[in-house]
Amino acid sequence: MDSSVSKQLVDKIYERRKSAALDLEKQVRECHQQGDHRRISQIIDQLVDMFSNSSNPLHIRNGGLIGLAGTAIALGVDVAPYMDKFIEPVLACFTDPENKIRYFSAECLYNIAKVSKGEVLVYFNPIFDALSKLAADSEMPVKNGAELLDRLLKDIVAETASIYVPQHVETEQVRDRSDPLDRSILKAFSLSKFIPLLKERIYVVSPFTRSYLVSWITVLDSVPELELISYLPEFLDGLLKYLSDPTEDVRVATENLLADFVREIRDVSELRRRHEEVAGTTESHGADESQPGSERAVVTPESGFVSEQEYSEPRADRDYRRTGAWVPGQGVQIDYAAIIEILIQQLDGQHDEIQQSTALHWLAEFLGFAQDVMVPFTPRFIPAILPNLAHHVPMIQSAATRTNRLLFKVIQDLPTPADVFPQQMAAEKVSTSSRAFPTSPIPAAITLPSRQGTAAAAPVSEPALPEVMSDGQPPLPVSQKLRTGTSQQPAAEVPSRPQSRMSSSSLVAAPSAAAAAPPSPVLEEDSSCDLFDYQATVNELTIQFLSEHEQTRVAALRWLIMLHQKAPKKILAMDDGTFPALLKTLSDPSEEVIKHDLQLLAQISSSSEESYFKAFMMNLLELFSTDRKLLEARGSLIIRQLCLNLNTERIYRTFAEILEKEEDLEFASDIVQKLNTILITSPELAGVQEKTKKFRHADGQALFVTLYRSWCHNAVSVFSLCLLAQAYEHASNLLSIFADLEITIAMLVQIDKLVQLIESPVFTYLRLQLLEPERYPYLFKCLYGLLMLLPQSTAFVSLRNRLNAVNSAGFLHIAPKSTVNPLATRSKLGRDEIKWQELLSHFRTVQARHEKARRQALGTDLSAFGLGLGNPDPNRPPMRRRVTGDIVPPGPPRPALSPLNPRAKQNGLLNSAQLMGQAIPPTSSQANAISGGLSLQQKQRRTLGLGPRK
């Protein structure tokens, strides 16, 4: 440059430097007009040396920057060939310690970009990187200068980034030098080369830099031709972190940007869906008339244009397709899987609450327009969504509830495996033509058939197939291999119960046959398209049983109920590991969880074989046997809920058959007592109650006998069963045997409860039958027998008042007729069909086992044991009965006084405290009277008549 210009350009006064810059501009313009490129290059080198040398004084460096700006203005767009000389030195000044250098360098680059237009886009990456650091500058003038430059670059990108091609060889060389292997990019701006830089810078912490990045992402997304949405997975994770930024401006801008992304993804998905619908319609109408030379437009992100021949049919709503116009979103490829993977990572509990709620919102939106993409991720969604149903933040809880409801609906609406098979032929027709069209990265699962369609007739579920796939599919998970019968059931540990199991040979016979046959090509293709993994989903749902939140456990059970309704042959087999978990869930403290668990177990049982049902009952009894607290606290609820969902008679018959052979006598007595109380009091068993009373029918007699034989484990329960069945004569015979049994506190408590039941609406018919002593003579004997067994407690008074009310009315003074109509006496109905004496003998035998077990538990000498099953030895002294409880306190034996002994009245009324003491042996005459009562009653068989009370 001229010496005078060079001298003024380094002057300390700003005005002189500015004037020198104007003179330099004129000089460079003249050189440019004359074509003196060599001198222009020398001037630029001289200016670069002035401002890039950090040892130069500040005014010299400022003069060099001002001179470079004037030179760029003089050259205009032709500055592009020289930009490679000074762009890097100018950007280096952005990080200079001197704030004036940073400001003038931003001002210089502003003028360069203003005149070079699209040519500056070749250097977009380094300029963007330098500006991202300058945006967080501490000096306000520098920040303002950077904002001006940033605004200018955004305008240039928005206007020319999608179309501008470098016009100079030098800039083309710079473009190619950035990626020597990729020669296909012709434009000055390359989004694919910019994304790695954005991915690196997206994790910054400075709110100013974050605001800068969000603004640039917004600008790039506003250019439809760039298709930034295709690169969303590269920076989505870092962008979601901005939602928890302390600066409100950053949060608001990020929320708006994410909302735009969701809307854009929805639009692209809807466009793709319509495109596929049109493709299917075109194929269905023109499959037979298709020409070999017909063109199918394949839309690429680079072209973005639709062929005019693609939609040749005139449609009112597709006019733009026939013009060859560009369609926004057409051909855009979105990596749904990568986006969903990032969203799932946000739900691990370590991210901010706003990030979790936003991720749930995105998943809910995806479930509205991309169901086929979401279905394969269901096993991943379960542990991410269900725990948040009980989140302490209402925003996350509501979002999780909505997402869970939508996902539940999507899976529920999927075609069942049995329904997929009829669609194979239609899907095979469409598959040939649909390959010519752009498809989603993940194939649609709703319209594709699965292998289950052909295996539905087999008695084995699809996941149990052996690993004989010939198409290179991965082996089955371990959880599916368990379906072959290798898992053990809890009931196998108890040898006392019949070990009824599903045959393992039946489970492997069908797969072996299927493996022997050659696989169908269509089925092999369909197996890869069955995107919903039932077994993996069930495994994840089973893990949710361990959650501490009730909502999560209930939701998991609802999912299992729905899945089992859809595919009962594919999940939740008896030998599956899920079954023990379902049984364990019965111990859950939540009543709602237990109800849903029982509904699922009942649903599995109703759709399974009889062997499964019996095994389920055995395992349930085993659970009650090992967990007595569960039996006491939740036993009634569990059994009643099962009766609501299954056949009550089937349940009670199975229970009775198992309990009849039970060796744990204490447990058998407890569970029979529980079952008997439910049978009498629960409205769910009204049908069984009515059937028990119908001795005229064979099925009613069989049910009564089945229940009776297992009810013998509890004396009071079998007596109440006879009262329920109105078999009063047999009940009175049972009372005669009661006299020879050991009267325990537990038995007295049960009798007390039975008296309360007699006074309840359940036995209204029995109380009314007291008014007909001719028809029901043995009913009075039963009730008076109970009265004699009871100590003088509240129940004694209640029952005595009831009988006295009938006695005072004079009904007992009516002389019984010599012959009683056998049809009117309920106890005689079915006498020929029911072998009553065998039932009595069975009762004596079972009770003898119970007496023996109690004696052994108390350490009593069994050599002196007698139960009154025959005539007692006259040389043996009368046996001393002991009123026993669950626990016998240690100490020397003391004389005991039986509550049934009349001598007990010598000390007045017995209170509850006296009942807990020991009994005094009865006299020999009283013992003989009690032991001979049974034979005397059987000989006379007459109505028990008592006079009026004195």
Order of alpha helices (4+ residues) and beta strands (2+ residues): alpha-alpha-alpha-alpha-alpha-alpha-alpha-alpha-alpha-alpha-alpha-alpha-alpha-alpha-alpha-alpha-alpha-alpha-alpha-alpha-alpha-alpha-alpha-alpha-alpha-alpha-alpha-alpha-alpha-alpha-alpha-alpha-alpha-alpha-alpha-alpha-alpha-alpha-alpha-alpha-alpha-alpha-alpha-alpha-alpha
